[in-house]
Amino acid sequence: MATDAAEIGQRARTIRRRRGLSVEVAAGLAGISKGYLSMLERGLRNFERRGLMEDLAGGLGCSVADLTGQPYLPADRDTADALAAIPGIRLALADYGPDDVPDVAPRPLDQLVAQIDQASAHVDQTRFSLAGRDAGALVTELHAHALTAKAPDSQPAFAALVTACMVAGAVAKNLGYIDLSVTAARRGVEFARRQGDPGITGFARWYWGIGLMRLAARHRASSVLTAGVDELAPAMRLDNTDDSLPAEMAGLMHLTSAQTAARDRDADDARAHLDEAAAVAARIGERNGMRQHFGPTNVAVWRLGIGIELGEGGRAYEEATRVPIDVEALGSAERSSALYLDMARALAQEGHDRDGEAIRHIDAADRLAPQYVRPDPLARELVAALDRRARRRVWELDSLRNRFGIG
């Protein structure tokens, strides 16, 4: 069974002591108070923000994974099946460079294109055990097609290869292999640039930026995303519904830039990027290029998460529920689950008075997308924190702890 998520604070204390840092010095390096760090280490406060975990890792001179203990042991059969894909993904990215033609006999291109499209749909529904099946082989075989195909097969081969890199990266990221996820995303950018389509290149660059942000490489993520928006500007057609992909990707880059700024506690920059994304979404409406669901609904979901990073969970929750977000209309288990998880995090940020509502939201998130929620360190930390704060035994919390494999 996996260890208690509250051990994040204990790991922080162990690393701090091995670094020879006092609580006061480590807190200063992380940009928090001495008392706050002490409470985090003793499990009296939980890690409510991803930015906080990243800042502490930076202050201690370790990786976020060193604090979270990722990757976790699988708590269920589906997660174990998804983990089985990791060696194949790692081999596919390491065995051949972007200029190497893989020494394989690939299956027919149309078969591979259909298969990677189905894998992308599995990612959208957070079925990572299914998305990961054959993921490494798909990357390798599409790589072979992309470097050898003649027109008109070259373009779809490269587009499918970029999608395969995203699928591989999504599986790795969800399971806690963040470095591998960034490697997959970076490879996707290299292939997309050869394909030449602005929207596909923008998608690959955005996904790379997402990975860098998860790696806590905020400066690099910000520069990648800023350059991506500039590159997409000439191709954006806000009034042309037939080719909205460049605009969708620019909007997603603004959302990710807002999240990065929020983790840096730059509220003005975060809100400026949010406004840019909202303006694009208002012009093009609900879209689903590359199955990323950019539009007004997704902007509202991101706005909640960004509010949490800014420490404004209660206000962000009230804003998100004043006019309910119809995220189910997107038909994406990943987006729906992300909303419920963030609603739980926002309420928990307000203190224990609304913990009952938070429990219901995280339970809904887990039931919708267990393969997405259970490996998330902040979701695990939240379940452990709600359990510690409970004034009486709560069956729903016991169930969540069992499902998450938290001891």
C-alpha positions as CSV (number, residue, x, y, z in Angstrom):
1,M,0.0,0.0,0.0
2,A,1.2,3.5,-0.7
3,T,2.5,5.7,2.1
4,D,0.5,8.4,3.7
5,A,0.4,11.6,1.6
6,A,1.1,13.6,4.8
7,E,4.7,12.3,4.4
8,I,5.4,15.1,2.0
9,G,6.1,17.3,4.9
10,Q,8.2,14.6,6.6
11,R,10.2,14.2,3.4
12,A,10.7,18.0,3.3
13,R,12.1,17.9,6.9
14,T,14.4,15.0,6.1
15,I,15.8,16.7,3.0
16,R,16.2,20.0,4.9
17,R,18.2,18.4,7.6
18,R,20.4,16.5,5.2
19,R,21.1,19.8,3.4
20,G,22.1,21.2,6.8
21,L,19.5,24.0,6.6
22,S,17.6,25.5,9.5
23,V,13.9,25.9,9.3
24,E,14.4,29.7,9.1
25,V,16.9,29.5,6.2
26,A,14.8,26.9,4.2
27,A,11.7,28.9,4.7
28,G,13.4,32.0,3.5
29,L,14.7,30.2,0.4
30,A,11.1,29.0,-0.3
31,G,9.6,32.4,0.2
32,I,7.4,31.3,3.2
33,S,7.4,32.0,6.9
34,K,9.4,29.8,9.4
35,G,6.2,28.9,11.2
36,Y,4.4,27.9,8.0
37,L,7.3,25.6,7.0
38,S,7.3,24.1,10.5
39,M,3.6,23.3,10.3
40,L,4.0,21.8,6.8
41,E,6.8,19.5,8.1
42,R,4.7,18.4,11.1
43,G,1.6,17.7,9.0
44,L,-0.4,20.6,10.6
45,R,-0.8,22.3,7.3
46,N,-1.2,20.7,3.9
47,F,0.3,21.7,0.5
48,E,-2.7,23.5,-1.0
49,R,-0.9,24.9,-4.1
50,R,1.4,23.2,-6.6
51,G,3.4,26.4,-6.6
52,L,4.1,26.0,-2.9
53,M,5.4,22.5,-3.4
54,E,7.6,23.7,-6.3
55,D,8.9,26.7,-4.3
56,L,9.8,24.5,-1.4
57,A,11.6,22.0,-3.7
58,G,13.6,24.9,-5.1
59,G,14.5,26.2,-1.7
60,L,15.6,22.8,-0.6
61,G,17.6,22.1,-3.8
62,C,15.6,19.0,-4.7
63,S,13.0,18.0,-7.3
64,V,9.3,18.0,-6.7
65,A,9.3,14.2,-7.0
66,D,11.7,14.1,-4.1
67,L,9.0,15.7,-2.0
68,T,6.1,13.8,-3.3
69,G,7.7,10.4,-3.5
70,Q,6.5,9.9,-7.1
71,P,6.0,7.7,-8.9
72,Y,3.7,5.9,-6.4
73,L,3.0,2.3,-6.1
74,P,-0.2,1.5,-8.0
75,A,-3.3,1.5,-5.9
76,D,-5.4,-0.4,-8.4
77,R,-5.1,-2.7,-11.4
78,D,-5.7,0.0,-14.0
79,T,-2.8,2.1,-12.7
80,A,-0.6,-1.0,-12.7
81,D,-1.5,-1.6,-16.3
82,A,-0.7,2.0,-17.2
83,L,2.7,1.7,-15.5
84,A,3.5,-1.2,-17.8
85,A,3.7,1.3,-20.7
86,I,6.6,3.4,-19.2
87,P,9.5,1.1,-20.3
88,G,8.3,1.1,-23.9
89,I,7.8,4.9,-24.0
90,R,11.3,5.4,-22.5
91,L,12.9,3.1,-25.0
92,A,11.1,4.7,-28.0
93,L,12.4,8.2,-27.0
94,A,15.9,7.0,-26.2
95,D,16.6,4.5,-28.9
96,Y,16.2,6.8,-31.9
97,G,17.0,10.5,-32.2
98,P,14.7,12.8,-34.2
99,D,16.9,12.4,-37.3
100,D,17.2,8.6,-37.1
101,V,15.0,6.4,-39.2
102,P,13.9,3.6,-36.8
103,D,15.0,0.2,-38.0
104,V,11.5,-1.3,-37.9
105,A,8.8,-2.5,-40.3
106,P,5.9,-0.2,-39.4
107,R,2.3,-1.2,-39.8
108,P,0.3,0.7,-42.5
109,L,0.0,4.4,-41.8
110,D,-3.8,4.5,-41.9
111,Q,-3.9,1.8,-39.2
112,L,-1.5,3.7,-37.0
113,V,-3.3,7.0,-37.5
114,A,-6.5,5.4,-36.4
115,Q,-4.9,3.8,-33.4
116,I,-3.2,7.0,-32.1
117,D,-6.5,8.9,-32.6
118,Q,-8.1,6.3,-30.3
119,A,-5.3,6.6,-27.8
120,S,-5.8,10.4,-27.8
121,A,-9.5,9.8,-27.0
122,H,-8.5,7.5,-24.1
123,V,-6.3,10.3,-22.7
124,D,-9.2,12.7,-22.9
125,Q,-11.3,10.2,-20.9
126,T,-8.3,9.5,-18.5
127,R,-8.1,5.9,-19.5
128,F,-4.4,5.9,-19.2
129,S,-4.1,2.1,-19.0
130,L,-5.7,1.9,-22.5
131,A,-3.9,5.0,-23.9
132,G,-0.5,3.5,-22.9
133,R,-1.0,0.2,-24.6
134,D,1.5,0.1,-27.5
135,A,2.4,3.8,-26.9
136,G,6.1,3.2,-27.4
137,A,5.6,1.2,-30.5
138,L,3.3,3.8,-32.0
139,V,5.9,6.5,-31.5
140,T,8.6,4.4,-33.1
141,E,6.5,3.2,-36.1
142,L,5.1,6.7,-36.8
143,H,8.6,8.1,-36.5
144,A,9.6,5.7,-39.3
145,H,6.7,6.7,-41.5
146,A,7.2,10.4,-40.9
147,L,10.9,10.4,-42.0
148,T,10.3,8.2,-45.1
149,A,6.8,9.0,-46.3
150,K,6.3,11.0,-49.5
151,A,3.5,13.5,-50.1
152,P,0.6,13.4,-49.5
153,D,1.3,10.9,-46.6
154,S,4.1,13.0,-45.0
155,Q,1.8,15.6,-43.4
156,P,-0.6,13.2,-41.7
157,A,2.3,11.0,-40.6
158,F,4.0,13.9,-38.8
159,A,0.7,15.1,-37.3
160,A,0.0,11.6,-35.9
161,L,3.6,11.4,-34.6
162,V,3.2,14.6,-32.7
163,T,0.0,13.2,-31.2
164,A,1.8,10.0,-30.3
165,C,4.4,12.0,-28.4
166,M,1.6,13.8,-26.6
167,V,-0.1,10.5,-25.6
168,A,3.2,9.1,-24.4
169,G,3.9,12.3,-22.4
170,A,0.4,12.3,-20.9
171,V,0.7,8.8,-19.7
172,A,4.2,9.5,-18.2
173,K,3.1,12.8,-16.6
174,N,0.0,11.3,-15.0
175,L,2.0,8.5,-13.4
176,G,4.6,10.9,-12.0
177,Y,7.4,10.4,-14.6
178,I,7.6,14.2,-15.2
179,D,11.1,14.1,-16.8
180,L,10.0,11.5,-19.3
181,S,6.9,13.5,-20.1
182,V,9.0,16.6,-20.8
183,T,11.3,14.5,-23.1
184,A,8.2,13.3,-25.0
185,A,6.9,16.8,-25.4
186,R,10.2,18.2,-26.5
187,R,10.5,15.4,-29.1
188,G,7.0,16.4,-30.3
189,V,8.1,20.0,-30.9
190,E,11.1,18.8,-33.0
191,F,8.8,16.7,-35.2
192,A,6.1,19.4,-35.4
193,R,8.6,21.9,-36.8
194,R,9.3,19.6,-39.6
195,Q,5.6,19.2,-40.4
196,G,5.2,22.9,-40.7
197,D,1.6,23.4,-39.7
198,P,1.3,26.4,-37.4
199,G,-1.6,24.8,-35.3
200,I,0.2,21.5,-34.9
201,T,3.4,23.2,-34.0
202,G,1.6,25.5,-31.5
203,F,0.0,22.4,-29.9
204,A,3.4,20.7,-29.5
205,R,4.9,23.9,-28.1
206,W,2.0,24.3,-25.7
207,Y,2.3,20.8,-24.4
208,W,6.0,21.2,-23.9
209,G,5.3,24.3,-21.9
210,I,2.8,22.3,-19.7
211,G,5.5,19.7,-19.0
212,L,8.1,22.4,-18.1
213,M,5.6,24.0,-15.7
214,R,5.1,20.6,-14.0
215,L,8.8,20.3,-13.8
216,A,8.9,23.7,-12.0
217,A,11.0,25.1,-14.8
218,R,8.9,28.3,-14.8
219,H,11.3,30.6,-16.5
220,R,11.8,28.2,-19.4
221,A,8.1,27.5,-19.5
222,S,7.3,31.2,-19.7
223,S,9.8,31.8,-22.5
224,V,8.5,28.8,-24.5
225,L,4.9,29.9,-24.2
226,T,5.6,33.6,-25.0
227,A,7.6,32.6,-28.1
228,G,4.7,30.3,-29.0
229,V,2.1,33.0,-28.9
230,D,4.3,35.2,-31.0
231,E,4.8,32.5,-33.6
232,L,1.1,31.8,-33.8
233,A,0.0,35.5,-34.2
234,P,0.3,35.6,-38.0
235,A,-1.8,32.4,-38.4
236,M,-4.6,33.3,-36.0
237,R,-7.9,33.6,-37.6
238,L,-10.4,34.7,-35.0
239,D,-13.2,35.0,-37.5
240,N,-12.5,31.9,-39.5
241,T,-14.1,29.0,-37.9
242,D,-12.6,26.6,-40.5
243,D,-9.1,27.1,-39.1
244,S,-9.3,28.0,-35.5
245,L,-6.5,25.7,-34.2
246,P,-3.8,28.4,-34.1
247,A,-6.1,30.6,-32.1
248,E,-7.0,27.7,-29.8
249,M,-3.4,26.9,-29.1
250,A,-2.6,30.6,-28.4
251,G,-5.5,30.7,-26.0
252,L,-4.1,27.6,-24.2
253,M,-0.7,29.2,-24.0
254,H,-2.2,32.2,-22.4
255,L,-4.0,30.0,-19.8
256,T,-0.7,28.1,-19.1
257,S,1.2,31.4,-18.8
258,A,-1.5,32.6,-16.3
259,Q,-1.0,29.4,-14.3
260,T,2.8,29.9,-14.4
261,A,2.5,33.5,-13.2
262,A,0.1,32.5,-10.4
263,R,2.7,30.0,-9.1
264,D,5.1,32.9,-9.1
265,R,2.5,34.8,-7.2
266,D,2.3,37.5,-9.9
267,A,-1.5,38.1,-9.7
268,D,-1.4,41.0,-12.3
269,D,0.3,38.9,-14.9
270,A,-1.9,35.9,-14.2
271,R,-5.0,37.9,-14.7
272,A,-3.7,39.6,-17.8
273,H,-3.1,36.2,-19.5
274,L,-6.5,35.0,-18.3
275,D,-8.1,38.0,-19.9
276,E,-6.3,37.3,-23.2
277,A,-7.4,33.7,-23.2
278,A,-11.0,34.7,-22.4
279,A,-11.0,37.2,-25.2
280,V,-9.9,34.6,-27.7
281,A,-12.4,32.1,-26.4
282,A,-15.2,34.7,-26.7
283,R,-14.4,35.2,-30.4
284,I,-14.1,31.5,-31.5
285,G,-16.5,29.8,-29.1
286,E,-16.2,26.2,-27.9
287,R,-13.6,24.3,-29.9
288,N,-11.9,20.9,-29.5
289,G,-8.7,21.0,-31.7
290,M,-6.4,18.2,-30.8
291,R,-9.0,17.2,-28.1
292,Q,-8.0,20.1,-25.8
293,H,-11.5,21.7,-25.5
294,F,-10.4,25.3,-25.6
295,G,-13.3,27.8,-25.3
296,P,-15.2,29.8,-22.6
297,T,-16.0,26.7,-20.5
298,N,-12.4,25.6,-20.3
299,V,-11.3,29.1,-19.5
300,A,-13.7,29.1,-16.5
301,V,-12.2,25.8,-15.3
302,W,-8.6,27.2,-15.5
303,R,-9.7,30.4,-13.8
304,L,-10.7,28.4,-10.7
305,G,-7.3,26.6,-10.6
306,I,-5.4,29.8,-11.1
307,G,-7.4,31.4,-8.2
308,I,-6.3,28.6,-6.0
309,E,-2.7,29.2,-6.9
310,L,-3.1,32.8,-6.0
311,G,-4.5,31.8,-2.6
312,E,-8.0,33.0,-3.4
313,G,-9.8,29.6,-3.3
314,G,-12.9,30.8,-1.6
315,R,-13.5,33.7,-3.9
316,A,-12.6,31.6,-7.0
317,Y,-15.1,28.9,-5.9
318,E,-17.9,31.4,-5.4
319,E,-17.2,32.9,-8.8
320,A,-17.1,29.4,-10.5
321,T,-20.5,28.4,-8.9
322,R,-22.3,31.7,-9.3
323,V,-23.1,30.7,-12.9
324,P,-22.5,26.9,-12.8
325,I,-19.8,25.7,-15.3
326,D,-21.4,23.1,-17.6
327,V,-18.1,21.2,-18.0
328,E,-20.0,18.0,-18.8
329,A,-21.0,19.5,-22.1
330,L,-17.3,19.1,-23.2
331,G,-17.6,15.3,-22.9
332,S,-14.2,15.0,-21.3
333,A,-13.7,13.0,-18.1
334,E,-10.3,14.8,-17.7
335,R,-11.8,18.3,-17.7
336,S,-14.8,17.3,-15.5
337,S,-12.6,15.6,-13.0
338,A,-10.2,18.5,-12.9
339,L,-13.0,20.9,-12.1
340,Y,-14.3,18.8,-9.2
341,L,-10.8,18.3,-7.8
342,D,-10.2,22.1,-8.0
343,M,-13.5,22.8,-6.3
344,A,-12.5,20.5,-3.5
345,R,-9.1,22.2,-3.2
346,A,-10.7,25.7,-3.3
347,L,-13.1,24.8,-0.4
348,A,-10.4,23.2,1.6
349,Q,-8.3,26.3,1.3
350,E,-11.0,28.1,3.2
351,G,-10.6,25.9,6.3
352,H,-12.4,23.0,7.8
353,D,-15.9,24.6,7.8
354,R,-16.6,23.5,4.3
355,D,-14.7,20.2,4.4
356,G,-18.0,18.3,3.9
357,E,-18.5,19.9,0.5
358,A,-14.8,19.4,-0.4
359,I,-15.2,15.6,0.4
360,R,-18.2,15.4,-2.0
361,H,-16.3,17.1,-4.8
362,I,-13.1,15.0,-4.5
363,D,-15.2,11.9,-4.3
364,A,-17.0,13.0,-7.6
365,A,-13.6,13.7,-9.2
366,D,-12.3,10.2,-8.3
367,R,-15.4,8.4,-9.5
368,L,-15.2,10.2,-12.8
369,A,-11.5,9.7,-13.5
370,P,-9.7,7.6,-10.9
371,Q,-6.6,7.1,-13.1
372,Y,-6.3,10.9,-13.3
373,V,-7.0,11.8,-9.6
374,R,-5.3,9.0,-7.5
375,P,-1.7,9.5,-8.7
376,D,-2.0,13.3,-8.2
377,P,0.1,14.3,-5.2
378,L,-2.1,17.3,-4.3
379,A,-5.3,15.1,-4.5
380,R,-3.6,12.6,-2.2
381,E,-2.4,15.4,0.1
382,L,-6.0,16.8,0.2
383,V,-7.5,13.4,1.2
384,A,-5.0,13.0,4.0
385,A,-5.6,16.6,5.2
386,L,-9.4,16.2,5.2
387,D,-9.0,13.0,7.1
388,R,-6.8,14.6,9.7
389,R,-9.2,17.5,10.1
390,A,-12.3,15.4,10.4
391,R,-14.0,15.8,13.8
392,R,-15.5,12.3,13.6
393,R,-15.2,9.2,11.5
394,V,-16.5,9.8,8.0
395,W,-17.2,6.8,5.8
396,E,-16.6,8.8,2.6
397,L,-13.1,9.6,3.8
398,D,-12.4,6.0,4.7
399,S,-13.5,5.0,1.2
400,L,-11.3,7.7,-0.4
401,R,-8.3,6.6,1.6
402,N,-8.9,3.0,0.6
403,R,-9.3,3.9,-3.0
404,F,-6.2,6.1,-3.1
405,G,-4.2,3.5,-1.3
406,I,-3.2,5.9,1.4
407,G,-2.2,4.3,4.7
